[in-house]
Amino acid sequence: MKSVDDLGDLRGKRVLVRCDLNVPLDGGTITDDGRIRASVPTLTRLRDAGARVVVMAHLGRPKGQVNPKYSLAPAAARLGELLGTDVRLAEDVVGPSAAEIVAGLGDGDVAMLENVRYEPAEESKVDAERAELAQKYASFGDVFVSDGFGVVHRKQASVYDVAQLLPNAAGGLVLAEVEVLRRLTESPERPYAVVLGGAKVSDKLAVIDNLLSTADTLLVGGGMVFTFLAAQGHEVGTSLLERDQIDVVKGYLERAQADGKRIVLPTDIVVAPEFKADAPPTVVAADAMPADQLGLDIGPESGAAFAEVIRSSRTVFWNGPMGVAEWAPFAEGTRAVAEALTEVDGLSVVGGGDSAAAVRDLGFADDDFGHISTGGGASLEYLEGKSLPGLSVLG
């Protein structure tokens, strides 16, 4: 992939940049600006080169409808603060407001189109529909820079199709993400441990399948662990359980044993009678869960055991909280994993999404870790061994 440096002299050129500014909001307030901050280095590099920067991004899932709830206005305001300049937000995506704002750009200026997912063709499965929209995007730029790693696994007009119409390059964020993922897949320092959490095991089947070939140890927590415990024949009470995946999980457990790999499951679980923040927590053995309770976190014994494996590893990739980390009584497993990652003598990677939000909510700084990914889904698909459209299209 080419970098911004390979695009030549950019002074006076309009540079169309696909960023990932899909940040969580509480009303109009951004609760985690990590993805916006991650976009700043590439945008600064372009401004310093005298480029006229046009940012494309999405927020949420407006499903092709204009919905003020999903306006990029908060993101544009925060980006302007971080860049120290006014970021003008168009009132539309490819309409007259966008055309006027782009035409008015001077060297080093930054503008932003409204949420690209307001356009029905952005996520269309019909190639011709996306291509037609991409032509409109391309009319706003002389070159295209892909810097939204969180969307490179999507075959969408602002990610894939527009890259075929303009000279293109990968931004610094995308290059850094790919370099870290290559280290995880092609030549990881060993021992190599992967920590997987989150709600559903079905979301992680392909990545588990691939990582059993590359990682030495797989640590499993979160809601997905109950399918593993059920596969071992244990009672899991009213916990989240994917019964249709039990046989698949049994196969993974058997394969790991045959291949000399370790799948480490919790030995204790924090349970509660109902799914509520103020439900009374109790710690029980993982093989003795009450039938009328549900698991909401790994227990302290498991947190300590997971942390020991993590600290003794040279490479660690983590995706998915160990419990309901936004509720204090059920956040300690996630905290134990996060703290251990800060102590890794080697490469520690937090795999984006809920994991990135959780470590920030728990008070950890981004530079406490080797790398915090901006793309949970994109990272997982890369680790599955898939070709990502938004990367393969770049020259």
Secondary structure per residue as TSV (DSSP state, phi and psi in degrees):
chain	resnum	aa	ss	phi	psi
A	1	M	-	360.0	139.9
A	2	K	-	-77.8	153.0
A	3	S	B	-105.1	174.4
A	4	V	G	-57.3	-35.6
A	5	D	G	-61.9	-24.1
A	6	D	G	-82.2	-3.5
A	7	L	G	-87.2	-3.4
A	8	G	-	79.5	-158.1
A	9	D	-	-72.1	120.4
A	10	L	-	-103.6	1.2
A	11	R	T	-61.0	125.5
A	12	G	T	81.7	-6.0
A	13	K	-	-87.2	146.4
A	14	R	E	-86.5	119.1
A	15	V	E	-110.1	115.5
A	16	L	E	-86.1	119.7
A	17	V	E	-119.1	121.7
A	18	R	E	-88.1	110.9
A	19	C	-	-105.8	165.9
A	20	D	-	-112.8	100.2
A	21	L	-	-112.2	28.7
A	22	N	-	-79.4	78.5
A	23	V	-	-97.7	152.7
A	24	P	-	-72.6	139.5
A	25	L	E	-122.3	145.3
A	26	D	E	-116.1	95.0
A	27	G	T	70.3	-120.8
A	28	G	T	-102.4	10.1
A	29	T	E	-100.5	127.5
A	30	I	E	-75.4	125.6
A	31	T	S	-95.1	-16.5
A	32	D	-	-151.2	108.4
A	33	D	-	-95.9	19.6
A	34	G	H	-54.6	-43.0
A	35	R	H	-69.3	-33.3
A	36	I	H	-68.1	-45.2
A	37	R	H	-61.2	-34.9
A	38	A	H	-67.7	-22.8
A	39	S	H	-84.0	-14.4
A	40	V	H	-64.0	-44.6
A	41	P	H	-57.6	-44.3
A	42	T	H	-67.5	-42.1
A	43	L	H	-64.6	-38.1
A	44	T	H	-64.4	-42.5
A	45	R	H	-58.3	-42.7
A	46	L	H	-69.0	-42.2
A	47	R	H	-61.9	-42.9
A	48	D	H	-63.4	-27.2
A	49	A	T	-82.7	-1.4
A	50	G	T	83.8	15.8
A	51	A	-	-74.5	158.2
A	52	R	E	-103.1	105.7
A	53	V	E	-93.6	127.7
A	54	V	E	-118.3	110.9
A	55	V	E	-90.6	131.0
A	56	M	E	-112.7	138.4
A	57	A	-	-161.2	171.6
A	58	H	-	-129.1	167.1
A	59	L	-	-147.3	121.2
A	60	G	S	65.8	-156.4
A	61	R	-	-130.2	74.0
A	62	P	-	-73.0	-9.0
A	63	K	T	57.0	47.3
A	64	G	T	76.4	13.3
A	65	Q	S	-120.3	141.4
A	66	V	-	-72.0	120.4
A	67	N	-	-140.5	111.2
A	68	P	G	-53.6	-25.4
A	69	K	G	-58.1	-29.5
A	70	Y	G	-107.0	20.0
A	71	S	-	-64.0	146.8
A	72	L	S	-83.6	8.7
A	73	A	H	-53.7	-47.4
A	74	P	H	-61.3	-37.4
A	75	A	H	-68.1	-40.5
A	76	A	H	-63.5	-41.7
A	77	A	H	-63.9	-44.8
A	78	R	H	-67.5	-39.3
A	79	L	H	-62.6	-40.9
A	80	G	H	-60.5	-40.8
A	81	E	H	-61.0	-45.0
A	82	L	H	-70.0	-34.2
A	83	L	H	-84.5	-17.5
A	84	G	T	72.2	33.1
A	85	T	S	-150.7	162.5
A	86	D	-	-75.9	128.4
A	87	V	E	-109.1	105.1
A	88	R	E	-76.5	130.0
A	89	L	E	-102.9	123.8
A	90	A	-	-67.6	154.7
A	91	E	S	-82.9	-10.1
A	92	D	S	-140.4	-176.7
A	93	V	S	-95.0	-52.4
A	94	V	S	-131.9	20.8
A	95	G	S	-92.5	-163.4
A	96	P	H	-63.0	-35.2
A	97	S	H	-63.9	-45.5
A	98	A	H	-61.2	-45.2
A	99	A	H	-61.7	-42.1
A	100	E	H	-65.7	-44.4
A	101	I	H	-67.0	-41.1
A	102	V	H	-65.3	-41.5
A	103	A	H	-63.8	-26.9
A	104	G	T	-88.7	2.1
A	105	L	-	-69.3	140.2
A	106	G	-	-107.1	173.1
A	107	D	T	-59.2	129.2
A	108	G	T	85.7	-3.6
A	109	D	-	-79.7	158.2
A	110	V	E	-130.3	131.9
A	111	A	E	-127.2	162.3
A	112	M	E	-134.3	133.5
A	113	L	-	-77.8	153.8
A	114	E	S	-65.2	171.3
A	115	N	-	-45.6	113.5
A	116	V	G	-61.7	-22.5
A	117	R	G	-79.5	1.9
A	118	Y	G	-69.6	-22.6
A	119	E	S	-87.2	121.2
A	120	P	G	-57.6	-31.6
A	121	A	G	-76.3	-15.5
A	122	E	G	-55.2	-44.4
A	123	E	G	-108.1	16.2
A	124	S	-	-61.6	144.7
A	125	K	S	-83.5	-8.0
A	126	V	-	-92.1	116.1
A	127	D	H	-56.0	-42.3
A	128	A	H	-64.5	-35.0
A	129	E	H	-68.2	-44.3
A	130	R	H	-64.9	-40.5
A	131	A	H	-62.7	-38.1
A	132	E	H	-64.9	-42.3
A	133	L	H	-66.8	-39.6
A	134	A	H	-61.7	-33.4
A	135	Q	H	-60.9	-38.4
A	136	K	H	-68.6	-41.8
A	137	Y	H	-58.1	-48.1
A	138	A	H	-61.6	-26.2
A	139	S	T	-67.2	-14.9
A	140	F	T	-93.7	-2.5
A	141	G	-	-139.0	156.1
A	142	D	S	-98.0	-29.4
A	143	V	E	-140.5	162.5
A	144	F	E	-123.2	134.2
A	145	V	E	-121.3	124.3
A	146	S	E	-93.6	109.8
A	147	D	-	-131.2	15.4
A	148	G	-	-103.6	81.4
A	149	F	G	-59.9	-32.0
A	150	G	G	-64.1	-9.5
A	151	V	G	-121.2	4.3
A	152	V	T	-68.9	-10.4
A	153	H	T	-89.2	5.2
A	154	R	S	-106.7	132.8
A	155	K	-	-90.3	79.9
A	156	Q	-	-124.2	160.3
A	157	A	I	-58.6	-41.6
A	158	S	I	-83.4	-5.1
A	159	V	I	-109.9	-47.2
A	160	Y	I	-105.9	-54.2
A	161	D	I	-69.2	-41.1
A	162	V	G	-66.2	-27.6
A	163	A	G	-65.9	-21.4
A	164	Q	G	-83.3	-9.5
A	165	L	T	-105.0	-15.2
A	166	L	S	-132.4	154.1
A	167	P	-	-54.0	136.4
A	168	N	E	-134.3	164.5
A	169	A	E	-157.1	161.5
A	170	A	E	-89.5	137.9
A	171	G	-	-75.7	171.7
A	172	G	H	-61.5	-35.4
A	173	L	H	-64.3	-47.5
A	174	V	H	-63.0	-43.1
A	175	L	H	-61.6	-40.8
A	176	A	H	-67.2	-41.6
A	177	E	H	-62.2	-45.7
A	178	V	H	-64.6	-39.1
A	179	E	H	-62.2	-43.3
A	180	V	H	-63.8	-43.5
A	181	L	H	-66.8	-33.1
A	182	R	H	-64.0	-39.5
A	183	R	H	-63.5	-33.2
A	184	L	H	-74.8	-28.6
A	185	T	H	-105.7	-30.2
A	186	E	T	-100.7	-37.7
A	187	S	S	-149.4	57.5
A	188	P	-	-68.0	138.3
A	189	E	-	-69.7	141.9
A	190	R	S	-111.5	152.1
A	191	P	S	-67.2	145.5
A	192	Y	E	-117.5	115.7
A	193	A	E	-114.9	140.4
A	194	V	E	-119.4	130.0
A	195	V	E	-110.6	119.6
A	196	L	E	-119.6	133.5
A	197	G	-	-137.3	-147.1
A	198	G	S	89.9	178.8
A	199	A	S	-76.8	-52.1
A	200	K	-	-115.1	132.0
A	201	V	G	-67.5	-29.7
A	202	S	G	-64.0	-26.3
A	203	D	G	-71.4	-18.2
A	204	K	G	-117.7	8.4
A	205	L	H	-57.4	-48.8
A	206	A	H	-65.9	-38.1
A	207	V	H	-71.5	-36.4
A	208	I	H	-61.6	-45.0
A	209	D	H	-57.7	-43.6
A	210	N	H	-76.0	-39.0
A	211	L	H	-71.8	-22.7
A	212	L	H	-63.2	-18.4
A	213	S	H	-88.6	-24.7
A	214	T	H	-111.5	-35.6
A	215	A	-	-84.0	159.0
A	216	D	S	-90.9	-36.2
A	217	T	E	-137.2	137.3
A	218	L	E	-117.6	118.4
A	219	L	E	-102.0	126.8
A	220	V	E	-118.7	126.5
A	221	G	-	-139.3	-159.1
A	222	G	S	69.4	-171.2
A	223	G	T	-63.3	-26.5
A	224	M	T	-68.1	-18.7
A	225	V	H	-66.6	-24.3
A	226	F	H	-72.2	-24.8
A	227	T	H	-70.8	-35.0
A	228	F	H	-67.5	-44.4
A	229	L	H	-64.5	-38.9
A	230	A	H	-64.6	-35.0
A	231	A	H	-65.6	-24.4
A	232	Q	T	-87.2	-0.2
A	233	G	T	92.2	12.4
A	234	H	-	-89.9	151.5
A	235	E	-	-69.9	134.0
A	236	V	-	-121.7	11.5
A	237	G	T	59.8	-135.6
A	238	T	T	-97.9	20.2
A	239	S	S	-65.6	161.2
A	240	L	-	-58.1	126.2
A	241	L	-	-145.4	129.1
A	242	E	-	-103.9	91.0
A	243	R	G	-60.9	-32.8
A	244	D	G	-72.6	-6.7
A	245	Q	G	-106.8	1.2
A	246	I	H	-60.6	-44.6
A	247	D	H	-65.1	-37.5
A	248	V	H	-62.5	-45.2
A	249	V	H	-64.5	-39.5
A	250	K	H	-56.4	-40.5
A	251	G	H	-62.7	-39.5
A	252	Y	H	-65.4	-41.8
A	253	L	H	-62.8	-41.4
A	254	E	H	-67.5	-41.5
A	255	R	H	-64.9	-43.3
A	256	A	H	-59.4	-43.4
A	257	Q	H	-63.6	-42.2
A	258	A	H	-67.3	-32.5
A	259	D	H	-93.4	1.8
A	260	G	T	74.9	22.0
A	261	K	-	-99.1	156.3
A	262	R	E	-107.3	128.3
A	263	I	E	-107.9	113.3
A	264	V	E	-100.1	122.0
A	265	L	-	-109.6	158.2
A	266	P	-	-62.9	147.0
A	267	T	S	-99.2	-15.2
A	268	D	E	-140.8	154.8
A	269	I	E	-134.0	142.1
A	270	V	E	-90.5	116.5
A	271	V	E	-113.0	163.3
A	272	A	E	-150.5	159.8
A	273	P	S	-74.3	-20.8
A	274	E	S	-152.8	164.8
A	275	F	S	-85.4	79.9
A	276	K	-	-143.6	147.4
A	277	A	T	-60.8	-32.2
A	278	D	T	-102.3	13.9
A	279	A	S	-65.9	139.4
A	280	P	-	-68.9	121.1
A	281	P	-	-84.0	145.6
A	282	T	E	-137.0	140.2
A	283	V	E	-96.3	127.3
A	284	V	E	-131.3	161.8
A	285	A	E	-66.1	144.8
A	286	A	T	-63.8	-24.5
A	287	D	T	-99.2	15.0
A	288	A	-	-142.0	46.0
A	289	M	-	-76.6	135.1
A	290	P	-	-65.4	144.3
A	291	A	T	-67.1	-20.9
A	292	D	T	-104.7	15.4
A	293	Q	-	-122.7	161.9
A	294	L	E	-125.8	146.6
A	295	G	E	-80.8	133.1
A	296	L	E	-125.4	0.1
A	297	D	E	-170.4	159.8
A	298	I	E	-76.3	153.8
A	299	G	-	-82.0	173.0
A	300	P	H	-63.2	-37.8
A	301	E	H	-61.4	-42.8
A	302	S	H	-68.5	-40.2
A	303	G	H	-58.1	-42.4
A	304	A	H	-67.1	-40.3
A	305	A	H	-67.3	-43.2
A	306	F	H	-61.0	-44.1
A	307	A	H	-61.1	-37.7
A	308	E	H	-64.2	-43.2
A	309	V	H	-63.5	-43.2
A	310	I	H	-62.3	-48.3
A	311	R	H	-64.3	-28.3
A	312	S	T	-88.8	3.6
A	313	S	-	-98.9	154.5
A	314	R	S	-94.9	-22.3
A	315	T	E	-135.2	129.8
A	316	V	E	-136.7	129.3
A	317	F	E	-117.8	131.1
A	318	W	E	-127.2	128.5
A	319	N	E	-139.0	117.4
A	320	G	S	104.8	127.5
A	321	P	-	-61.7	157.9
A	322	M	S	-83.5	-14.8
A	323	G	S	-161.8	-161.3
A	324	V	-	-81.8	79.4
A	325	A	T	-67.5	-18.5
A	326	E	T	-76.4	-10.0
A	327	W	S	-108.7	119.5
A	328	A	G	-49.9	-43.2
A	329	P	G	-64.9	-15.1
A	330	F	G	-122.7	27.2
A	331	A	-	-109.8	-5.4
A	332	E	H	-70.3	-31.5
A	333	G	H	-64.2	-43.0
A	334	T	H	-64.6	-41.0
A	335	R	H	-61.4	-42.1
A	336	A	H	-62.1	-41.8
A	337	V	H	-66.2	-46.4
A	338	A	H	-60.4	-45.0
A	339	E	H	-62.9	-41.1
A	340	A	H	-63.4	-37.8
A	341	L	H	-62.4	-30.9
A	342	T	T	-70.9	-12.5
A	343	E	T	-107.8	9.2
A	344	V	-	-72.1	130.4
A	345	D	S	-90.9	80.1
A	346	G	S	158.2	-143.5
A	347	L	E	-99.9	120.4
A	348	S	E	-116.8	126.2
A	349	V	E	-124.4	123.5
A	350	V	E	-95.7	119.3
A	351	G	-	-83.3	48.7
A	352	G	S	67.7	-171.7
A	353	G	H	54.1	-131.5
A	354	D	H	-63.4	-31.3
A	355	S	H	-66.0	-44.6
A	356	A	H	-63.2	-44.0
A	357	A	H	-63.1	-39.7
A	358	A	H	-63.8	-44.6
A	359	V	H	-66.6	-34.1
A	360	R	H	-71.0	-41.4
A	361	D	H	-61.2	-32.3
A	362	L	T	-83.6	0.1
A	363	G	T	96.4	8.4
A	364	F	-	-84.1	148.2
A	365	A	-	-92.7	152.5
A	366	D	G	-56.7	-39.1
A	367	D	G	-80.4	5.9
A	368	D	G	-73.0	-16.7
A	369	F	S	-117.6	157.6
A	370	G	S	-61.6	-41.0
A	371	H	E	-160.9	133.0
A	372	I	E	-110.7	114.9
A	373	S	-	-72.6	148.9
A	374	T	S	-94.3	-1.7
A	375	G	-	-134.8	96.2
A	376	G	H	-62.7	-55.3
A	377	G	H	-64.8	-41.7
A	378	A	H	-64.6	-41.4
A	379	S	H	-61.2	-46.0
A	380	L	H	-63.2	-42.2
A	381	E	H	-66.5	-36.0
A	382	Y	H	-62.4	-44.3
A	383	L	H	-69.1	-21.2
A	384	E	T	-73.7	-14.2
A	385	G	T	93.2	10.3
A	386	K	-	-76.9	153.0
A	387	S	-	-84.0	126.8
A	388	L	-	-95.8	122.0
A	389	P	H	-53.4	-42.3
A	390	G	H	-69.3	-16.1
A	391	L	H	-94.8	-43.8
A	392	S	H	-64.2	-25.3
A	393	V	T	-79.4	-16.6
A	394	L	-	-76.2	137.6
A	395	G	-	-75.8	360.0
